[in-house]
Amino acid sequence: MSARSPLSSPPTSPLARVLARLRTTSPYAVDTAVAGLVLFAVSLQWLFPDEGDDPLSWRGWLLGAATAVPLVWRRAAPFATACAVSVATPVQALYHAPPPDLMYGGFVVLYTLAALARPWQRRVMLAGWLVGVAATISHREDAEPFEYAFQLLSIVCAYALGSLTRTQRAYTAELEDRARRLERERAADTARATAQERARIARDMHDILAHAVSLMVVQAEAGPVVVRSDPARAEAAFDAIATTGRDAMTQLRRILGVLKQEERESGPWRLPQPGLAALPGLVRRVSESTGLVVELRVRGEARPLPRDTEVAAYRIAQEALTNTVKHAYASCATVGLDWAEDEVTLTVTDDGRGPAAPGGGHGLIGIRERAAACGGAAVTGAGPEGGFQVLVRLPVAAGRRAALG
């Protein structure tokens, strides 16, 4: 089960669920509800005026409603809405029937401007409200000093809340954008890893098929020659063909199982790859199947290698012996492992006819690619005493560090 991003997890608290539902509701529906609440507050002030206020009038209530109704369009046209409310609010205050106890509409538009409007619109409107409210209060003869502080502080608080909302929205948008970028990067990394894995599988399939088919062809060609003169040898040749074919089919089925990406209880299944420990078996199988005399020589003290380096060394030896069987017309070959302090040298030398052309075919290219992928290098060409030689140097330092760690 994949871990869910915090941005995609559903809200758990009741308040978070309500806010999430409000975000998905139509903006006009929410803004109409806000305007209705402000109009309700204005109506209460009109129905229950304070003692000493001027007589109530329908004109005063309409001016109060003018501070609430424009809020329906506060998000569609924030600056125009703020201008309309900014005109209606001081007119209502100067008309004084009834006087506004709190500037409900003004608080809403200042919050909206701070959250949505452009910088110059926010600054102009904040400065205008501060100056306008101070001037309106000073016009009253009974104005108390605390009224200045209360009204001006209320304006600043409404604007600050809108600024916090704008900052939070920008921060959330940045987190969502970063999450999308990370998701794209993970998808790209997965695609690259998949391509690399499939390329490795393709190389392994090439090595397995080329090796198996070469041994089977050699045995099939030798079978008719000895079928009458030496039936036992012919029978052994056909047995070798069957054994080689079954082994190749088993390895291919296991590799193709990787391509199907089957999930088992222990997780994704991967093919166990042969390493240097399987080299003696490879040498023995080639010798018994083809009649080519293959000798394995090991010098120096063996050291631990990274797993990919071991697999590469085995596949390189397999490909080199396959080329010997297919192209060299050799009678003997030698596989050598020379262990040094910081590298191992793998050589495959035969006494065949030598390189047919510079550069080699796909098999030699694959040998060089496998060596380079492990941080090593491969040289192919004429052997020191004729024939053909594949010489590969692979580092062992990473393997030693892994073993010591």
C-alpha positions in Angstrom: 0.0 0.0 0.0 1.5 3.3 -1.0 1.8 6.1 1.5 -0.6 9.0 0.9 0.7 12.5 0.6 -0.3 14.9 3.4 -1.8 17.1 0.8 -4.1 14.4 -0.5 -5.2 13.0 2.9 -8.8 13.8 3.8 -9.4 16.3 6.7 -10.3 14.6 10.0 -11.5 17.3 12.3 -15.1 18.7 11.9 -13.8 22.3 11.3 -11.4 21.0 8.6 -14.2 19.1 6.9 -16.4 22.2 7.0 -13.6 24.4 5.5 -12.9 21.7 2.8 -16.6 21.7 1.9 -16.7 25.5 1.7 -13.7 25.4 -0.6 -15.5 23.2 -3.0 -18.8 25.2 -2.8 -19.6 27.8 -5.4 -18.0 31.2 -4.6 -21.2 33.1 -5.2 -23.1 30.9 -2.8 -20.5 31.5 0.0 -20.3 35.2 -0.8 -24.1 35.5 -0.8 -24.2 33.9 2.6 -21.5 36.3 3.9 -23.5 39.3 2.5 -26.6 37.9 4.2 -24.9 37.7 7.6 -23.6 41.2 7.3 -27.1 42.4 6.3 -28.5 40.6 9.3 -26.1 42.3 11.6 -27.0 45.7 10.1 -30.7 44.9 10.5 -30.2 44.1 14.2 -28.5 47.4 14.7 -31.5 49.1 12.9 -34.1 47.2 15.0 -32.4 47.6 18.3 -30.7 51.0 18.4 -28.7 52.3 21.4 -30.3 54.9 23.6 -29.7 58.4 22.5 -29.3 57.5 18.8 -31.2 59.5 16.2 -34.6 58.3 15.2 -34.6 55.2 12.9 -35.3 55.6 9.2 -35.6 53.4 6.2 -33.0 55.5 4.4 -30.5 54.7 7.1 -31.3 51.0 6.8 -30.8 51.1 3.1 -27.5 52.8 3.5 -26.5 50.0 5.9 -27.7 47.4 3.4 -25.5 49.1 0.8 -22.5 48.1 2.9 -23.6 44.4 2.8 -25.1 43.7 -0.7 -22.0 44.4 -2.7 -20.2 41.6 -0.8 -21.9 39.1 -3.1 -19.3 40.0 -5.7 -16.3 40.4 -3.3 -14.3 37.7 -5.0 -15.4 38.3 -8.5 -14.5 42.0 -8.3 -12.7 42.7 -5.0 -11.6 46.2 -5.7 -14.9 47.4 -7.1 -16.7 45.9 -4.1 -14.3 47.6 -1.7 -15.0 50.9 -3.5 -18.8 50.5 -3.2 -18.6 49.6 0.5 -16.0 52.3 1.2 -18.5 54.9 -0.1 -21.6 53.5 1.7 -19.9 53.1 5.1 -19.0 56.8 5.8 -22.3 58.0 4.3 -24.1 55.7 6.7 -22.0 57.0 9.6 -22.6 60.6 8.7 -26.3 60.1 8.2 -26.4 58.7 11.7 -29.8 57.0 11.5 -28.8 54.6 12.9 -25.0 55.1 13.4 -22.8 52.0 12.6 -21.5 50.5 15.8 -19.2 48.2 13.8 -18.2 48.4 10.2 -19.1 44.8 9.3 -18.9 45.2 5.6 -15.7 47.2 5.9 -14.0 44.4 7.8 -15.0 41.8 5.1 -13.8 43.9 2.2 -10.5 44.7 3.9 -10.0 41.0 4.6 -10.9 40.2 1.0 -8.6 42.8 -0.5 -5.6 41.7 1.7 -6.2 38.1 0.5 -7.0 38.6 -3.2 -6.2 42.1 -4.5 -3.1 43.5 -6.1 -0.5 45.2 -3.9 -1.3 48.7 -5.0 -5.0 48.1 -4.4 -4.4 46.7 -0.9 -2.2 49.7 0.1 -4.5 52.3 -1.3 -7.6 50.8 0.3 -5.9 50.3 3.7 -4.6 53.9 3.8 -8.0 55.2 2.7 -9.9 53.3 5.4 -7.5 54.4 8.1 -7.8 58.0 7.1 -11.5 57.8 6.4 -12.4 56.2 9.7 -10.3 58.6 11.7 -11.9 61.6 9.8 -15.4 60.2 10.3 -14.9 59.7 14.1 -13.4 63.1 14.5 -16.5 64.6 12.8 -18.6 63.4 15.8 -18.7 65.8 18.8 -19.1 63.0 21.4 -16.2 60.8 20.1 -14.1 59.1 22.7 -10.4 58.5 22.3 -10.8 54.7 22.8 -13.1 54.7 19.7 -10.2 55.8 17.5 -8.0 53.0 18.9 -10.8 50.4 18.7 -11.9 51.2 15.1 -8.4 51.6 13.7 -7.2 48.4 15.4 -10.2 46.5 14.0 -9.3 47.7 10.5 -5.6 46.6 11.0 -6.7 43.2 12.4 -9.1 42.5 9.4 -6.3 43.4 7.0 -3.8 41.3 8.8 -6.1 38.2 8.7 -6.4 38.6 5.0 -2.7 38.9 4.6 -2.2 35.7 6.6 -4.8 34.0 4.4 -2.9 35.1 1.3 0.4 33.9 2.7 -1.1 30.5 3.7 -2.6 30.1 0.2 0.7 30.9 -1.5 2.5 28.4 0.8 -0.1 25.7 0.1 0.2 26.3 -3.6 4.0 26.0 -3.3 3.7 22.7 -1.4 1.2 21.3 -4.0 3.5 22.4 -6.8 6.5 20.8 -5.1 4.5 17.6 -4.5 3.6 17.5 -8.2 7.3 18.0 -9.2 8.4 15.3 -6.8 5.7 13.0 -8.2 6.9 13.7 -11.8 10.5 13.1 -10.7 9.6 9.8 -9.0 7.8 8.7 -12.2 10.8 9.7 -14.3 13.1 7.8 -11.9 10.9 4.8 -12.0 10.8 4.9 -15.8 14.6 5.1 -15.9 15.0 2.3 -13.5 12.6 0.2 -15.5 14.4 0.9 -18.7 17.7 0.0 -17.1 16.3 -3.2 -15.7 14.8 -4.2 -19.0 18.1 -3.4 -20.7 19.9 -5.7 -18.2 17.3 -8.4 -18.8 17.8 -8.0 -22.6 21.5 -8.5 -22.2 21.0 -11.5 -20.0 18.6 -13.1 -22.5 21.1 -12.4 -25.3 23.9 -14.1 -23.3 21.7 -17.1 -22.3 20.4 -17.6 -25.8 23.7 -17.1 -27.6 25.5 -19.5 -25.2 22.9 -22.2 -25.3 22.3 -22.0 -29.1 26.0 -22.1 -29.8 26.5 -25.2 -27.7 23.5 -26.9 -29.2 24.7 -26.1 -32.8 28.1 -27.6 -32.1 26.6 -30.7 -30.6 24.1 -31.0 -33.5 26.8 -30.7 -36.1 29.0 -33.3 -34.3 26.1 -35.8 -33.9 25.7 -37.0 -37.5 29.4 -37.4 -37.9 29.7 -39.9 -35.0 26.2 -41.5 -35.1 27.5 -44.5 -37.0 31.1 -44.8 -35.8 30.5 -44.0 -32.2 26.8 -44.3 -31.2 27.6 -43.7 -27.5 29.2 -40.4 -28.3 26.4 -39.4 -30.5 23.9 -40.2 -27.8 25.9 -38.1 -25.3 25.8 -35.2 -27.9 22.1 -35.3 -28.1 21.7 -35.6 -24.4 23.9 -32.5 -24.1 21.6 -30.7 -26.6 18.6 -31.6 -24.5 20.3 -30.6 -21.2 21.5 -27.2 -22.7 18.0 -26.5 -24.1 16.2 -27.3 -20.8 18.7 -25.1 -18.9 18.2 -22.2 -21.3 14.4 -22.5 -21.1 14.5 -22.6 -17.3 16.6 -19.4 -17.2 14.5 -17.7 -19.8 11.3 -18.5 -17.9 12.7 -17.1 -14.8 13.8 -13.9 -16.6 10.4 -13.5 -18.3 8.9 -13.8 -14.8 10.6 -10.5 -13.9 9.1 -8.8 -16.9 5.6 -9.8 -15.7 6.4 -8.0 -12.5 4.6 -10.5 -10.4 4.1 -9.7 -6.7 4.5 -12.4 -4.2 4.2 -12.5 -0.4 7.8 -11.6 0.0 7.5 -8.6 -2.4 8.6 -8.2 -6.0 10.4 -11.3 -7.3 13.7 -11.0 -8.9 15.9 -13.5 -10.7 18.9 -14.8 -8.7 21.9 -14.1 -11.0 25.0 -16.2 -11.2 28.3 -14.9 -9.9 32.0 -16.0 -9.9 31.1 -19.1 -7.8 29.3 -20.4 -10.9 32.3 -20.0 -13.2 33.6 -23.6 -12.6 30.2 -25.0 -13.6 30.2 -22.8 -16.8 33.7 -24.0 -17.7 32.8 -27.6 -17.1 29.6 -27.4 -19.1 31.3 -25.8 -22.1 34.0 -28.5 -22.0 31.6 -31.4 -21.8 29.2 -30.0 -24.4 31.5 -28.9 -27.1 34.7 -30.8 -26.9 36.6 -27.5 -26.4 39.2 -27.9 -23.7 38.5 -25.1 -21.3 40.7 -24.5 -18.2 40.0 -22.2 -15.3 43.0 -20.6 -13.6 42.8 -18.5 -10.5 45.7 -16.5 -9.0 45.7 -14.4 -5.9 43.4 -14.2 -3.0 39.8 -13.8 -3.8 38.0 -10.7 -2.4 34.3 -9.8 -2.1 32.8 -8.0 -5.1 29.6 -6.0 -5.4 26.8 -8.3 -6.7 26.5 -6.5 -10.0 30.2 -6.9 -10.6 30.0 -10.6 -10.0 27.1 -11.0 -12.4 29.0 -8.9 -15.0 32.1 -11.0 -14.7 30.1 -14.3 -15.1 28.2 -12.9 -18.1 31.4 -11.6 -19.7 33.1 -15.0 -19.4 29.9 -16.7 -20.8 29.8 -14.3 -23.8 33.6 -14.7 -24.5 33.3 -18.6 -24.4 30.2 -18.4 -26.6 32.2 -16.3 -29.2 35.0 -18.9 -29.0 32.6 -21.7 -29.7 30.8 -19.9 -32.5 33.6 -18.1 -34.3 37.1 -19.1 -33.2 37.4 -22.7 -34.4 39.6 -23.2 -31.3 40.7 -26.4 -29.7 41.4 -25.0 -26.2 40.6 -21.9 -24.2 41.7 -20.5 -20.8 39.6 -18.5 -18.3 41.8 -16.6 -15.9 41.0 -14.7 -12.7 43.9 -12.6 -11.4 43.1 -11.0 -8.0 45.0 -7.9 -7.1 44.6 -5.4 -4.2 42.1 -3.2 -5.8 41.0 -5.0 -9.0 40.3 -8.4 -10.5 41.4 -9.2 -14.0 39.3 -11.6 -16.0 40.9 -13.0 -19.2 39.4 -15.5 -21.7 42.0 -16.6 -24.3 41.7 -19.2 -27.0 44.0 -20.6 -29.7 41.6 -20.0 -32.6 41.9 -18.0 -35.7 41.9 -14.6 -34.0 39.8 -11.5 -34.6 37.9 -11.5 -37.8 37.4 -7.7 -37.9 38.2 -4.7 -35.6 35.5 -3.6 -33.2 33.6 -6.9 -33.0 29.9 -7.6 -33.1 27.1 -7.1 -30.5 28.6 -9.6 -28.1 31.9 -7.7 -27.8 30.0 -4.4 -27.5 28.0 -6.0 -24.6 31.2 -7.1 -22.9 32.5 -3.5 -23.0 29.2 -2.1 -21.7 29.0 -4.5 -18.8 32.6 -3.7 -17.8 32.0 0.0 -18.0 28.8 -0.2 -16.0 30.8 -1.7 -13.1 33.5 1.0 -13.3 35.9 -1.3 -15.2 37.3 -1.6 -18.7 37.5 -4.3 -21.4 40.0 -4.8 -24.1 39.5 -7.4 -26.9 41.8 -8.4 -29.7 44.6 -10.8 -30.6 46.0 -12.9 -27.8 49.7 -12.7 -26.8 50.4 -16.1 -28.5 47.8 -15.8 -31.2 44.1 -16.6 -31.1 41.8 -14.2 -29.5 41.7 -12.6 -26.0 39.1 -10.8 -23.9 40.7 -8.9 -21.0 38.5 -7.2 -18.5 39.6 -5.3 -15.3 36.9 -4.8 -12.7 37.4 -2.8 -9.4 37.0 -4.6 -6.0 37.4 -1.7 -3.7 33.6 -1.2 -3.4 33.2 -4.8 -2.5 35.8 -4.7 0.2 34.2 -1.6 1.8 30.9 -3.4 1.7 32.4 -6.4 3.4 34.2 -4.5 6.0 31.1 -2.4 6.8 
